[in-house]
């Protein structure tokens, strides 16, 4: 209901918006050094916080650890529960595959199994992308599926690929074959409801055939699948918010979420500096630019506190350049927390700031979890972020008489 109200209030305008998402931003105290944000020397982000309205956002809800897909959808103003999109669809969109409403997609990993079928390596030694391409072609040349069913196997990078099945009456409520650990056999693809039984049978046939096709390969002699999902389009950013939007993101998953909501997607860049250069070059062309920084998240998942601190400090050095562009609204936040102490995503609320001429300044003195917790915005759902952005961009009209 809230989303429909928001859509009905949006108006056109000429204001410029930047959303900087520092993936996995939030942290936890570790080794007596505070959180990663507290340990980092980030004077520019601290100054920005002092000029902004601050708070904490919850991607899905209290105590719920979100995946990257739902947490980004929430930031973009799409209810993450009502619009829970499987990883397969996001991966397919991320490699630029043109999905239709007859498609079911899954994320795929080339893997290594022993003679008994026990998984030795879920990533097949991170095989080169050229080898991935060769193996995908080999599989497609030999796969045989029921009449009326098309199959696509799109290489992504190294060991990663995307499986897409296309046909009538296909559904994506199917369990993963990837157990996400070694020392066990791949799981059977099971239907999670009656309407997905036909699709699960097709997937089982695909798995069996691939096992036979790859049996003489080394090290990539198996494929594992997860995140099965049926594609259904969402209303676009332009339809909902009247915003011409650009995504600057280096990883396919985040490009996929951006494409799902109708953003233009800039080609991946070699590093963070190149991403910020694209922001400067394309700023005048778009109403809304989403810039995604991945390295904070990967550092947290590796348990590397010091590297996450260094990445935060690297981001901080680009903040003056972002501010100098003069956006009407500048938001800095994360999609979720990834504390190095946990080596994973977590349920902890994420620091948030919004700077605009109409944002009330508060008493926050720096961009940390504890400081933002005392901000004027308090702790609020991430799905409300777009309403705040649009209001501060003067792109919302009044509700009611």
C-alpha positions, -999 to +999 in steps of 0.1 A: +000+000+000+028+024+009+045+018-024+014+026-044+009+058-025+045+068-032+042+060-069+010+082-071+029+112-056+060+113-077+064+142-100+089+151-127+118+175-119+153+184-128+170+175-095+200+153-094+204+123-070+234+102-061+231+070-041+265+056-030+261+021-017+292+008+002+284-029+002+285-046+036+291-012+053+281-020+089+305-038+112+311-051+147+337-043+174+368-065+169+400-069+188+394-038+209+395-015+178+358-007+176+340-013+143+356-010+109+340+025+105+353+035+139+388+023+131+389+039+097+403+075+091+373+089+071+373+126+077+353+134+045+325+110+054+325+123+090+322+159+077+294+148+054+275+132+083+277+165+102+260+182+072+233+155+068+203+138+084+216+104+097+201+072+110+203+034+106+184+013+081+171-022+084+171-040+050+143-064+057+134-064+094+148-068+129+170-099+133+168-108+096+200-113+077+194-102+041+209-113+008+222-087-016+192-090-038+164-081-013+186-055+004+192-037-028+155-039-039+146-023-005+170+006-011+155+011-046+120+014-030+107-021-038+093-042-009+119-069-004+094-095+008+067-090-018+094-088-045+118-115-034+136-124-066+157-155-068+195-153-074+192-170-107+171-142-123+195-116-109+225-135-122+209-139-157+201-102-158+236-094-145+253-110-176+229-092-198+207-121-207+173-110-221+148-129-199+111-135-208+082-145-186+085-181-198+120-184-182+133-201-151+169-192-142+195-206-118+230-196-108+256-223-118+290-233-105+314-256-122+327-280-095+350-309-089+336-343-076+354-376-070+345-410-084+318-414-057+303-381-066+316-364-034+322-326-039+359-318-036+358-282-048+326-262-053+345-238-077+366-263-097+397-244-088+382-212-102+388-224-138+397-197-164+368-180-181+379-193-215+376-229-201+341-220-188+331-209-222+344-241-238+326-263-213+293-244-217+294-249-254+302-286-250+272-291-226+248-272-249+259-292-279+250-325-261+220-316-239+187-331-250+155-317-235+118-324-240+101-308-270+091-272-264+119-266-238+148-244-247+180-243-226+207-216-224+239-218-205+256-184-202+292-182-190+298-155-164+334-154-150+358-181-139+337-210-126+303-191-126+276-195-152+238-191-156+213-217-165+180-206-182+152-229-191+125-215-214+091-230-220+054-230-211+043-239-176+077-237-161+080-227-124+111-219-103+102-232-068+129-258-068+156-266-042+193-261-048+216-289-060+245-270-044+249-279-007+273-250-004+299-272+013+324-299+003+326-335+015+290-344+004+272-352-028+252-327-048+216-325-037+186-336-057+165-308-072+132-311-055+099-293-063+088-270-035+052-271-047+031-291-071+033-266-100+071-269-100+072-307-104+076-307-142+104-281-140+122-301-113+121-332-135+137-313-163+164-299-140+171-334-128+176-346-164+199-316-170+220-325-139+223-361-149+232-353-185+258-327-174+274-353-151+278-376-180+290-349-204+317-337-180+328-370-166+362-369-185+369-333-177+394-322-150+389-303-127+354-291-139+336-325-140+302-313-125+279-284-122+260-272-091+228-250-092+212-227-068+187-198-067+161-212-091+136-185-099+110-177-125+113-143-141+086-117-136+092-081-146+089-052-121+077-017-128+107+004-137+123+034-120+110+056-148+074+042-144+074+045-106+096+075-098+100+094-131+138+090-128+162+083-156+187+061-137+222+048-142+240+020-123+278+020-119+285-015-105+313-039-113+297-072-103+270-089-124+246-095-094+243-058-087+240-050-124+212-076-125+192-059-097+197-026-115+184-040-148+155-056-130+142-021-120+150-006-154+182+012-148+208+017-175+239-002-166+274+011-173+300-015-183+322-027-154+353-007-146+388-018-137+388-003-102+371+021-078+388+052-092+374+044-126+339+040-112+340+075-096+354+089-129+323+074-147+301+091-121+317+125-130+314+119-167+278+107-167+264+129-139+247+154-163+230+127-183+209+112-155+185+121-127+196+093-105+230+075-103+236+045-082+273+037-075+281+004-059+314-004-040+319-041-036+353-045-018+340-036+017+317-066+015+343-091+002+367-079+029+342-085+056+333-120+042+370-128+042+372-117+079+398-091+069+392-062+092+422-042+081+414-045+044+378-034+050+392-004+069+415+004+040+386+002+015+365+026+036+395+050+036+398+046-002+361+055-006+365+085+017+391+100-006+366+103-034+338+120-013+350+156-020+348+148-058+312+135-053+302+166-033+317+189-059+293+176-085+266+194-066+239+167-064+206+180-050+205+148-029+234+126-018+229+094+001+256+072+015+247+039+030+252+002+026+229-026+015+235-047+047+262-052+073+291-076+068+312-075+099+347-090+095+342-106+129+313-127+115+328-133+080+293-130+066+262-108+061+245-100+093+212-086+107+227-054+122+212-021+110+233-001+085+246+035+088+227+060+066+231+097+057+212+119+034+225+154+024+203+180+007+193+216+013+161+203+030+176+176+052+176+186+089+211+185+104+214+166+136+241+162+163+259+133+146+296+140+147+309+112+125+298+084+101+298+054+124+272+029+136+269+044+171+268+080+159+242+073+132+221+054+158+216+088+175+207+106+143+175+124+137+161+097+114+165+069+140+163+033+128+139+028+099+131+003+071+154+005+040+123+004+018+115+040+030+148+053+016+134+062-018+106+082-002+132+103+017+153+107-015+123+118-036+110+142-009+144+158-005+147+161-043+113+179-043+099+151-065+069+143-044+036+161-043+013+164-013-008+134-001-044+141+004-064+174+006 
